[in-house]
Structures are given as C-alpha cells and as structure tokens.
Amino acid sequence: MLARIALGAALVFLVTLVTHPWWLARLLGDSLSKTSGREVHFDSVRVGLSMSLSPVVVMHGVRIANAPWADTRRPFAAVEEAAFQFAWRRFENRWVVSHLVLRDGEVNLALQADGLRNWRLRDPEDRGPGHYWFFALEPHRASLSFVNAGIDLALNTSASDLAAAPANAAPAEPLVNRVDFDGAFRGLAFKGSVATGAVLTFMETDRWFPVQGGAEIEGAKLTLDGRAADIFRATQIDAGVAVDGSSLAALHPFVGRRYVEPRVFHGEGRLHADAGRYALSGAQARIGGTDLAGDLGWSRNGERRAVSADLHSDSTDLADLLWLAGRGTPLNAKVTAVVAPTSAASAAHGADHDAFAAARDLDADVRFDARRIHVAAAPVLQSLKAKALLADGALSVSAFDAGWAGGHSTGTLALDLRQHPARGEALVETQGVRVESFFAKQDEKHRVTGALRSRVALKASGDNVEALRASAAGTVTVSLSDGTLPSMLDALMGLEGGKVMRSLLSGTEALPLPCAAATADVGQGKLHIRSLVIASANTRTTGAGTIDLRDATIELALTPEPRRPGLFELNKSIHLSGKLPKPQRSLIDRLTPLAGAGCAEGKP
C-alpha cells in the first residue's frame, strides 16, 4: 500500500513538474531576452492538453519590451494571460494556433516595409515568411494594434465586456464583446465599433460569430447586423448592411478625385459572402435624385470574375449613376465631344493597347429598367431598359428599349471579344418619336412636327471604342410621316421668293408634311446620304451628300421642285457645307432632282 501511495505521489509530482514547471518561465524569459536584445518576462508558463487533447501553452504576467525600431513608448506585449492552443497538424508549412486567448492587457504588432517584425524574438532579423497561422481569437479586456508600413496601415482595436447584450441580440448567439477600432489606411482615416461573440474567427475554422455595429469614414458610415466567419481568409458574411453619407471624397487615396462632388446617398440590403463570392440581395438605394432596387453579385473563380445585377428604378438621373461609377461630372451635352477626332498620340496608343483585355476575363449578367430617366445632355430621353450578357468573351445586349420623345428605340448589340480585333454588330430601330419634342420652346407654327421612324444596322471591328467607331459600316434609313413644317422654311427650301414674301407679310403657318425620308450608308467615319426627300404640300425637295462623323461637318446638295408655279422662283440648288449644327448655305447651278426613295407621290 505504501508503495502505491509513493508511486502516485511521484506521478503527481512528475505531472506537476512537466505541466507547471516553476523554472520554465525564468528560463524562457532569459533565453528570449538574450536572442531578442530586449526585456522578456513571464510570471509563469504552463503547458498541457485541452479537452480535445490539443497542446496548450498558458502564460501569465507577460511583459515584453518593444523592438528598438518600433514605438518604444508602448510594449510589444503586456498581458495578464495569453493562452495558445495548438493544432497537431501544420497548415501550409506553418504551425497552427487554433485558439488564442488574450486577457487584460495589450499587444502592439509592427511590420516594416522591408519585412522586419517586432514579434520575432528568437531571430529579430528574420524577414522571411511567417511561422504561425492564427485561426481564432478570444479577447477579454484586451487591446491589439497593428502597424504595417508596407501597405501604410495603422490599426488600433480595444475589446471590452459588454455591459448588457443589445435588445435585438439573438439569444443563441450572445453578443458579449465590444470592439472599438480606429486607424488609417493609405491616408484614409476610419473608426468604428462592433459588438461580437466571444470568439472571432480569422481563417480555416468555418465557425460563425455574431457581429453588430459599424464603421465610418469622413462623409460616410457603414452599419451591419448579422454574423461572420473567417474574416481574414475565405471570408463568410451573412448580415444586413446599410450605408449612408453625403460624400465619398475621403476615398481619394484609392480612386483619385472622382467623388469630390458631394451627393447624399443611402443604401441597404442583405450581404452574403462566401469564398470570393459576394451577393447583395433585396438592395434598395437612393443616390441624389435616383432610386435603385434589386440584387447585385460579384465572384471570382480563378482568373475569371463574374458580375451580376438586376436593378429597377422608378426615377434615374444619369448624373447620379456617373457619380456612383466614379465618373464625376457627366457628359457635356455636345455631340461634337462624342465625334471629336482622336489625336495621333491617342490613336497610336489605341493601336497598341487592348482596351477589352479585362472584359475578356469577365462574365456579366446585367439587367436594368428605369421607368423614368433624366439625362441633361438628352432631355427628350424618358425611360431605359436593357439586358446585357457577357460570357466567355462574347457580349450581347438584348431587350434594349429607350423611350424618348414619345416613342421608342429598340435593338440588339453583339460584340465578339474572342477575336482580335474584336468584331461587333448592332441593330437599332426607332418608331413613334415626335420630332417636335426637340423644338419644345418654339411656337407650333415655327417648328417641324411628325412621327420619326428609323433603322440603323452597323458592323465594326477593333480592339478599342475608337477603332470600332472608325470602322463602323452599315446602313441608315430614316422617315418622317404625318407632320408639319413652317411655311417660311418650306418657301426658303423651295427657293420661292413670292411665298417668302407672303410669309413675311402674313406670318408663317404650319403646312402639312406628309413624308420625309433618307437612306444613307455608313463607312470610314462618314455618313453617305444616298437619297434624301422632303415631300411637303407645296414642295418636293431631294438631295444627296456626306456628313463626316469625325469632325461633324456636312457637304449636302438639295434640289427643290415646287408642286405649283409661283412668283420669283430660283432655278437653283442649295449647297450646305461646313460645321454642324450651323453650316454655310449657298446657291449652286441646278442639279437633276433625285428619285427620292422613301416617299412616293408625296405620300409616306
């Protein structure tokens, strides 16, 4: 019996000696102080096994001075307790700390741009890859800071016990910690506070924790309420999110001065994130005078990215969408800006640069429907609907419908990016557009009216927008029916002096315009008008010519044919030349009238 008691006592003494060695704290502290060149102290160090038989190292009274090149006013570590639970397996050739407990104290991490780290104690000059992965953290009244000079990041966090769980906290997932944080990333200052569960997971755990709170930068604030997991790698999020603000100018370190113009915005939805896939469902947003609702998605599979969007709007302002896209001030309302010639330098750059390279590695499925749309450069635009699909380098735009001036333009577009150069074709048909909408400020008697109908069919090739535009070739047909035109314009176009004088004396009036039509070919940056006819009640005018789309100039000859003889008629043709929209007008020797396809006997 005495032998058994002695053996038991010996085993207890051996276990105590191994798991609670009073000599280990002093030995470890002295060794690390010598190798690191700074003071390292532990009150005690205990080793053992967890309930799952994983190795555990528990340190009390940890005091480690900071590296001489770091902020020496703050220690590297000063905590009452640090408990490391290790996994038996290694992960990506590193030791795994599957669970870390920090209690009552602070840890200040610093990483220089050259790879020097203040937490390397055995070999302070080691700039190689990391030796440990940290999977989860359980903080108790502990603060953690991290300075990464390589990416210009400074982060300060402080965890404290929640005085009471938020009223809407889920009982099954108690919010027990409050984490306050602030810092700066590339000059962008941020701050925030979140309530979380007991354990925060960073990677490879697939364990969720509740989170509720938000973050803010100057001019904008983000809030979320839900849960997250493995936030540093294979991020998982399932939370309601909302963003509010009046400016995104603070983002200038990342996007330049794109958002200098202030604009009130609000957005909310349910965010789902999992292994490189992000989805915002049930989203609702208002930016300036624009409202948006629908679903958004983004994902990456290897080198390919995928974007999806299904958005609806009761009212949209293009200026708001351009601001949201970071484009700043919208288009300048001048067509000449669109057709302005490209400089030699930019043309040379376009020849060498594949502007569609990124699109070839992107898949997209986008649907947009705006019941009302406002475009300052095109006030007649009323609504817009489109569906675009980009898959494996093939782009197709279908269900395109632009409502404008009382009518609609519908069509399709296809662009094959798999070829070099890219090849595309487009078909747009318009009907029901009222041309008087373009002259809304004019008196009815002084404006042209009628229903516009057109068909545009184009093909092009090129590896940038400029090349596609320059190579566009196809046909354009336009007709106007059931309209009117001012009698003065009809008299001037018909070169009828007597009718001009009558309009001057008695005033202009609206004359019937049963039909007007034009047929043109597009090629080499020019619109070649093969046939033009304007068949009014008094005059039938035909012509042909060219419009240079690159510099917005026109060369057009018109020959009038009065339907009834009149006084002071000029047997001439009209020549229009020069810069649009106000070309020079002159009279030339009369040309033979053309057949004027599109209107027969003055009828549409």
C-alpha positions in Angstrom: 0.0 0.0 0.0 2.8 2.4 0.9 4.5 1.6 -2.4 1.3 2.5 -4.3 0.9 5.8 -2.4 4.6 6.6 -3.1 4.1 5.8 -6.8 1.0 8.0 -7.0 2.8 10.9 -5.3 5.7 10.5 -7.7 3.3 10.6 -10.7 1.6 13.7 -9.4 4.9 15.4 -8.8 6.1 14.5 -12.3 2.9 15.8 -13.9 3.2 19.0 -11.9 6.8 19.3 -12.8 6.0 18.9 -16.5 2.8 21.0 -16.8 3.6 23.6 -14.1 7.4 24.0 -14.3 8.4 26.9 -12.0 11.7 27.0 -13.8 10.3 27.3 -17.3 9.1 30.9 -17.1 12.5 32.2 -16.0 14.4 30.0 -18.5 12.2 31.0 -21.4 12.3 34.7 -20.5 16.1 34.8 -20.1 16.6 32.9 -23.4 14.3 35.2 -25.4 15.8 38.3 -23.7 19.2 37.2 -25.0 18.1 36.4 -28.5 15.8 39.5 -29.0 18.0 42.0 -27.3 15.1 43.3 -25.2 13.5 42.5 -21.9 11.2 39.5 -21.9 9.4 38.3 -18.7 6.8 35.7 -17.8 5.4 35.3 -14.3 4.6 31.7 -15.1 4.3 29.3 -18.1 2.2 26.3 -18.0 1.9 23.5 -20.7 -0.8 20.9 -21.0 -3.5 19.4 -23.1 -7.0 20.7 -23.9 -10.2 18.6 -23.6 -9.6 17.7 -27.2 -6.1 16.6 -26.4 -4.5 19.6 -28.3 -1.3 21.1 -26.9 -1.9 24.2 -24.8 0.6 26.8 -23.5 -0.7 29.3 -20.9 1.4 32.3 -20.0 0.7 34.7 -17.1 2.3 38.1 -16.4 3.6 38.5 -19.9 5.9 41.6 -20.3 7.8 42.0 -23.5 9.5 45.3 -24.5 9.1 46.6 -28.0 11.7 46.4 -30.7 14.1 49.4 -30.7 12.9 50.5 -34.1 9.2 50.4 -33.1 7.3 52.7 -30.8 9.2 52.1 -27.6 6.7 54.1 -25.6 4.4 51.0 -25.9 5.4 47.4 -25.1 5.2 44.7 -27.6 3.1 42.8 -25.2 1.8 43.4 -21.6 -1.0 41.0 -20.8 -2.1 39.2 -17.7 -2.8 36.0 -19.6 -2.1 34.6 -23.0 -3.3 31.1 -23.8 -2.2 29.3 -27.0 -4.0 26.2 -28.2 -2.0 24.5 -31.0 -3.2 22.0 -33.6 -1.2 18.8 -34.0 -1.2 19.4 -37.8 0.7 22.0 -39.7 -1.0 24.1 -42.3 0.7 25.5 -45.4 4.1 24.6 -43.7 3.3 26.8 -40.6 2.4 25.9 -37.0 -1.3 26.5 -36.3 -2.6 28.4 -33.2 -6.2 27.2 -33.4 -7.3 29.3 -30.5 -5.7 32.3 -28.8 -7.0 33.9 -25.5 -5.8 37.3 -24.6 -6.8 38.6 -21.2 -6.3 42.0 -19.6 -3.6 43.8 -21.5 -2.3 45.0 -24.8 -0.3 43.7 -27.8 1.3 46.0 -30.3 2.4 44.5 -33.6 4.6 46.3 -36.1 5.8 45.3 -39.5 8.3 47.4 -41.5 8.2 47.7 -45.3 11.4 45.5 -45.5 9.7 42.6 -43.7 11.2 43.3 -40.2 8.7 42.2 -37.5 8.7 43.2 -33.8 7.2 39.9 -32.7 10.2 37.8 -33.8 12.1 37.2 -30.6 14.3 34.3 -31.3 15.7 35.8 -34.6 14.8 39.5 -34.7 16.4 39.9 -38.2 14.3 37.2 -39.8 12.4 38.8 -42.7 11.2 35.5 -44.2 7.6 34.1 -44.4 5.6 33.7 -41.2 5.9 30.7 -39.0 2.4 30.6 -37.5 -1.2 30.8 -38.5 -3.7 32.2 -36.0 -7.2 30.8 -36.6 -9.3 32.3 -33.8 -9.0 34.9 -31.1 -10.9 35.2 -27.8 -10.3 38.7 -26.3 -11.1 39.7 -22.7 -10.5 43.4 -22.0 -7.5 43.3 -24.3 -6.3 45.8 -27.0 -4.4 45.0 -30.1 -2.7 47.3 -32.5 -1.0 46.6 -35.9 1.2 48.9 -37.9 2.1 47.7 -41.4 4.5 50.2 -43.1 4.5 48.2 -46.3 0.8 48.9 -47.0 0.5 52.2 -45.0 -1.9 50.7 -42.4 -2.3 51.6 -38.8 -5.0 49.8 -36.8 -5.9 50.1 -33.1 -8.5 47.8 -31.5 -9.8 47.5 -28.0 -12.1 44.7 -26.7 -14.2 45.2 -23.6 -17.0 43.3 -22.0 -20.5 44.5 -23.0 -22.4 45.9 -20.0 -25.6 44.3 -21.5 -26.4 42.5 -24.7 -28.2 44.6 -27.3 -32.0 44.4 -27.1 -32.3 42.7 -30.5 -29.4 40.2 -30.0 -30.2 36.6 -30.8 -30.2 34.5 -27.5 -28.5 31.6 -29.3 -25.6 33.9 -30.4 -24.9 36.2 -27.4 -23.0 39.4 -28.1 -20.6 39.6 -25.2 -17.7 41.7 -26.5 -17.5 45.3 -27.7 -14.6 46.0 -30.1 -13.8 49.7 -30.7 -11.3 50.4 -33.5 -9.7 53.3 -35.4 -6.8 53.8 -37.7 -5.8 54.8 -41.2 -5.1 53.0 -44.5 -3.2 54.8 -47.2 -4.3 58.2 -45.7 -7.9 57.1 -45.3 -8.9 57.6 -41.6 -11.6 55.3 -40.2 -13.2 54.4 -36.9 -16.0 52.3 -35.6 -17.4 49.9 -33.0 -18.9 46.5 -33.2 -20.5 44.1 -30.7 -19.3 40.5 -31.3 -19.5 37.0 -29.9 -16.9 35.6 -27.5 -14.6 34.2 -30.3 -13.5 35.9 -33.5 -12.5 33.5 -36.3 -9.9 34.5 -38.9 -9.4 31.6 -41.2 -9.9 27.9 -41.8 -12.4 27.4 -39.0 -15.8 27.7 -40.7 -17.2 28.9 -37.4 -19.6 31.8 -37.3 -19.7 34.6 -34.8 -22.4 37.3 -34.4 -21.5 40.9 -35.2 -23.4 44.1 -34.9 -22.1 47.7 -35.3 -20.5 49.8 -37.9 -17.6 51.8 -39.3 -17.3 55.3 -40.7 -15.0 57.5 -42.8 -15.4 61.2 -43.3 -18.7 61.7 -45.1 -20.0 58.1 -44.9 -21.0 55.4 -42.5 -21.5 51.6 -42.8 -23.6 49.6 -40.4 -24.2 45.8 -40.3 -26.1 43.3 -38.2 -25.6 39.6 -38.7 -22.8 37.1 -38.5 -19.4 36.4 -40.0 -16.7 33.8 -40.1 -13.0 33.5 -41.1 -12.8 37.2 -41.8 -9.2 37.3 -43.0 -9.4 34.4 -45.5 -12.3 32.7 -47.2 -14.5 35.4 -45.7 -18.0 34.5 -44.8 -20.7 37.1 -44.1 -24.4 36.9 -43.7 -25.6 40.3 -42.5 -28.0 43.2 -43.1 -25.9 46.2 -44.2 -26.6 49.8 -44.7 -24.5 52.7 -45.9 -25.3 56.4 -45.5 -23.5 59.6 -46.3 -23.1 62.8 -48.3 -19.6 62.4 -49.7 -17.0 59.8 -50.8 -14.3 62.3 -51.2 -12.3 60.6 -48.4 -11.7 57.7 -50.8 -9.3 59.8 -52.9 -6.2 57.8 -51.9 -7.7 54.8 -53.8 -9.8 56.3 -56.6 -8.4 59.8 -57.1 -10.6 62.8 -57.0 -13.6 61.1 -58.5 -16.1 61.8 -55.7 -15.2 65.4 -54.9 -18.8 66.5 -55.7 -20.9 65.8 -52.6 -24.1 63.8 -53.1 -26.4 62.4 -50.5 -26.8 58.6 -50.6 -28.3 55.7 -48.8 -28.2 52.0 -49.5 -29.3 48.8 -47.7 -29.6 45.1 -48.3 -28.6 41.6 -47.2 -25.0 40.9 -47.8 -23.9 37.3 -48.4 -20.2 36.5 -48.8 -18.5 33.1 -49.1 -15.2 32.1 -50.6 -14.8 35.0 -53.0 -18.5 35.3 -53.8 -20.4 38.4 -52.7 -24.2 39.0 -53.2 -26.4 41.8 -52.1 -30.0 40.8 -52.1 -33.1 42.9 -51.6 -31.0 46.0 -52.1 -32.5 49.5 -52.0 -30.6 52.7 -52.6 -31.1 56.4 -53.2 -28.3 58.5 -54.7 -29.2 62.1 -55.2 -32.5 62.0 -57.1 -32.1 58.4 -58.2 -33.7 55.3 -56.6 -32.5 51.8 -57.3 -33.7 48.4 -56.1 -32.7 44.8 -56.9 -29.9 42.3 -56.5 -26.1 42.5 -57.1 -23.5 39.9 -57.2 -19.7 39.5 -57.7 -17.5 36.5 -57.6 -14.0 35.3 -58.7 -13.3 31.8 -60.0 -9.6 31.6 -60.6 -8.6 34.3 -63.0 -12.2 35.0 -64.1 -14.5 37.4 -62.4 -18.3 37.4 -62.7 -20.7 40.3 -62.1 -24.5 40.1 -61.9 -27.1 42.9 -61.4 -30.8 43.1 -61.7 -31.8 46.7 -61.0 -35.0 48.6 -61.2 -35.7 52.3 -60.8 -38.7 54.5 -60.7 -36.6 57.6 -61.3 -33.0 57.8 -62.5 -30.6 60.7 -63.2 -27.6 59.8 -65.3 -25.5 62.2 -63.4 -26.1 60.2 -60.2 -25.2 56.9 -61.9 -22.0 58.5 -63.3 -21.1 59.8 -59.8 -21.8 56.3 -58.4 -19.4 54.8 -61.0 -16.8 57.4 -60.1 -17.0 59.3 -63.4 -17.5 62.7 -61.9 -19.1 65.4 -64.0 -21.4 63.8 -66.7 -21.1 64.2 -70.4 -21.0 67.8 -71.7 -24.2 67.7 -73.8 -22.3 68.4 -77.0 -22.4 65.9 -79.8 -19.1 67.3 -81.1 -17.4 65.9 -78.0 -18.5 62.4 -79.0 -17.4 62.7 -82.5 -14.2 64.7 -81.9 -11.2 63.4 -83.8 -8.7 61.4 -81.9 -5.2 62.8 -81.6 -2.3 61.0 -83.2 -0.9 60.1 -79.8 -4.1 58.5 -78.5 -4.7 56.8 -81.8 -1.2 55.3 -81.6 -1.8 54.2 -78.0 -5.1 52.6 -79.1 -3.4 50.6 -81.7 -1.1 49.1 -79.2 -3.5 48.8 -76.2 -6.2 46.2 -76.0 -8.9 48.1 -74.2 -11.1 45.0 -74.0 -8.5 42.8 -72.3 -10.1 43.0 -68.9 -13.6 42.3 -70.4 -12.3 39.0 -71.9 -11.7 37.7 -68.4 -15.1 38.9 -67.1 -18.5 37.3 -67.2 -21.5 39.6 -66.6 -25.3 39.3 -66.5 -26.8 42.8 -66.1 -30.5 43.9 -66.3 -31.5 47.5 -65.8 -35.0 49.0 -66.0 -35.6 52.7 -65.4 -39.2 53.8 -65.7 -38.1 57.5 -65.8 -34.7 58.6 -66.7 -33.1 62.1 -66.9 -30.1 62.9 -69.0 -29.0 66.6 -69.1 -27.4 66.1 -72.5 -30.6 64.4 -73.9 -33.7 65.9 -72.2 -36.0 64.0 -74.6 -34.9 60.7 -73.1 -37.8 59.3 -70.9 -37.1 55.7 -70.0 -34.4 53.0 -70.4 -34.5 49.2 -70.3 -31.6 46.8 -71.3 -30.3 43.3 -70.7 -26.6 42.6 -71.2 -24.8 39.3 -71.1 -21.1 38.8 -71.3 -19.9 35.2 -71.3 -16.5 33.8 -72.3 -15.7 37.0 -74.3 -19.0 37.2 -76.1 -21.1 40.3 -75.3 -24.8 40.5 -76.2 -27.2 43.3 -75.4 -30.8 42.4 -75.8 -34.2 43.7 -74.7 -32.8 47.2 -75.2 -35.6 49.8 -75.1 -35.1 53.5 -74.8 -38.2 55.6 -74.5 -37.7 59.1 -75.8 -39.7 62.0 -77.3 -42.9 59.9 -77.1 -41.5 56.9 -79.0 -39.1 54.1 -78.5 -35.8 52.8 -79.8 -35.3 49.1 -79.6 -32.4 46.9 -80.7 -29.6 44.5 -80.1 -25.9 44.6 -80.0 -23.3 41.7 -80.2 -19.6 42.1 -79.7 -17.2 39.1 -80.0 -14.2 39.8 -77.9 -12.7 36.3 -78.6 -11.4 37.6 -81.9 -8.5 40.0 -82.5 -9.6 42.6 -83.4 -13.0 42.3 -81.7 -16.0 42.2 -84.0 -19.4 43.6 -83.4 -22.7 44.4 -85.0 -25.7 46.5 -83.8 -29.3 46.9 -85.0 -31.4 49.8 -83.6 -35.0 50.6 -84.8 -36.9 53.6 -83.8 -40.6 54.4 -84.1 -43.2 56.9 -82.8 -40.7 59.6 -81.8 -42.2 63.0 -82.1 -39.6 65.4 -83.6 -41.4 68.5 -82.2 -40.1 67.4 -78.8 -36.7 68.7 -80.0 -38.3 72.1 -80.6 -40.5 72.4 -77.5 -39.6 76.0 -76.9 -40.8 77.1 -80.3 -44.3 78.1 -81.3 -46.2 75.4 -83.1 -46.3 77.4 -86.3 -42.5 77.7 -86.3 -41.4 74.1 -85.7 -41.2 70.9 -87.6 -43.5 68.1 -86.4 -44.1 64.5 -87.3 -43.6 60.8 -86.3 -40.0 59.6 -86.7 -39.1 56.1 -87.8 -35.6 54.8 -88.4 -33.4 51.7 -88.8 -29.7 51.6 -88.1 -27.7 48.4 -88.9 -23.9 48.6 -88.3 -20.9 46.3 -88.2 -17.4 47.2 -86.9 -14.1 45.7 -85.7 -11.4 47.0 -83.4 -9.8 46.5 -80.0 -11.0 49.8 -78.6 -14.0 52.1 -78.8 -12.2 54.5 -81.2 -11.3 51.7 -83.6 -14.8 50.3 -83.5 -16.3 53.7 -84.3 -13.8 54.4 -87.1 -14.5 51.0 -88.7 -18.3 51.1 -88.4 -20.1 50.3 -91.6 -23.7 49.7 -92.5 -26.9 51.4 -93.5 -29.3 54.0 -92.0 -32.8 54.7 -93.1 -35.0 57.5 -91.6 -38.5 58.6 -92.4 -40.9 61.2 -91.0 -44.7 60.9 -91.5 -47.9 62.8 -90.6 -46.0 66.0 -89.8 -45.9 69.7 -90.5 -43.3 72.3 -91.2 -43.3 76.2 -91.1 -44.4 77.8 -94.4 -41.3 80.1 -94.2 -39.0 77.1 -94.1 -40.8 75.4 -96.9 -40.6 78.6 -99.0 -36.8 79.1 -98.3 -36.1 75.4 -99.1 -38.2 75.7 -102.3 -36.4 78.9 -103.3 -39.8 80.5 -103.9 -39.4 84.3 -103.4 -43.2 85.0 -103.6 -44.0 82.6 -100.8 -41.2 84.0 -98.7 -42.7 87.5 -99.1 -46.2 86.2 -98.3 -44.9 84.5 -95.1 -43.2 87.7 -94.1 -46.3 89.8 -94.6 -49.0 87.5 -93.3 -46.9 85.4 -90.9 -45.7 81.8 -91.1 -48.1 78.9 -90.7 -47.8 75.2 -90.3 -48.0 73.3 -93.6 -48.7 69.6 -94.0 -45.6 67.5 -94.3 -46.9 64.0 -95.3 -43.4 62.5 -95.7 -39.7 63.0 -95.4 -37.2 60.2 -95.8 -33.4 59.5 -96.2 -31.3 56.5 -96.9 -27.6 56.5 -96.1 -24.5 54.3 -95.9 -22.0 54.4 -93.1 -18.3 53.8 -93.7 -14.9 55.2 -92.9 -16.3 57.6 -90.3 -18.7 59.2 -92.7 -22.4 59.1 -93.4 -23.0 59.0 -97.1 -26.6 60.1 -97.8 -27.6 58.3 -101.0 -31.2 59.6 -101.1 -33.0 62.4 -99.3 -36.6 63.5 -100.0 -38.7 66.1 -98.2 -42.3 66.0 -99.6 -44.4 68.8 -98.3 -47.7 70.0 -99.5 -46.1 72.7 -101.7 -42.6 71.4 -102.5 -40.7 68.2 -103.1 -37.0 68.5 -102.3 -34.4 65.8 -103.0 -30.7 65.7 -102.3 -27.6 63.7 -101.5 -24.3 64.3 -99.7 -22.0 63.4 -96.9 -21.7 64.0 -93.1 -18.2 63.5 -91.6 -18.9 62.0 -88.2 -15.3 62.6 -87.1 -15.3 66.4 -87.3 -19.1 67.0 -87.5 -19.0 68.6 -91.0 -21.5 68.4 -93.8 -21.5 68.5 -97.6 -25.1 68.3 -98.9 -26.8 69.5 -102.1 -30.6 69.9 -102.2 -32.8 70.4 -105.3 -36.4 71.7 -104.8 -39.3 71.0 -107.1 -42.3 73.3 -106.4 -45.6 71.5 -106.9 -47.3 74.7 -108.2 -45.8 77.6 -110.1 -45.1 80.7 -108.1 -43.5 84.1 -108.3 -39.8 84.8 -108.2 -38.7 81.1 -108.2 -35.0 80.5 -108.4 -34.0 77.7 -110.7 -31.1 76.7 -108.4 -29.9 74.0 -106.0 -29.0 74.6 -102.3 -25.5 73.7 -101.1 -24.9 73.2 -97.4 -21.3 72.9 -96.2 -19.2 73.4 -93.1 -19.5 72.7 -89.3 -22.7 71.4 -87.8 -25.1 72.5 -86.5 -24.8 75.8 -88.5 -23.3 75.0 -91.9 -22.8 77.7 -94.6 -25.6 77.9 -97.2 -25.1 78.9 -100.8 -26.9 78.5 -104.2 -25.3 76.5 -107.0 -26.3 75.5 -110.5 -29.4 73.4 -110.5 -28.9 69.7 -110.2 -31.1 67.0 -111.6 -33.7 66.0 -108.9 -33.3 62.5 -107.5 -35.9 59.9 -107.3 -36.0 60.3 -103.5 -36.7 56.8 -102.3 -38.9 56.5 -99.3 -41.7 58.9 -100.3 -43.9 58.2 -103.3 -46.1 61.0 -104.8 -45.8 63.0 -101.6 -47.1 60.1 -99.5 -45.2 58.2 -96.8 
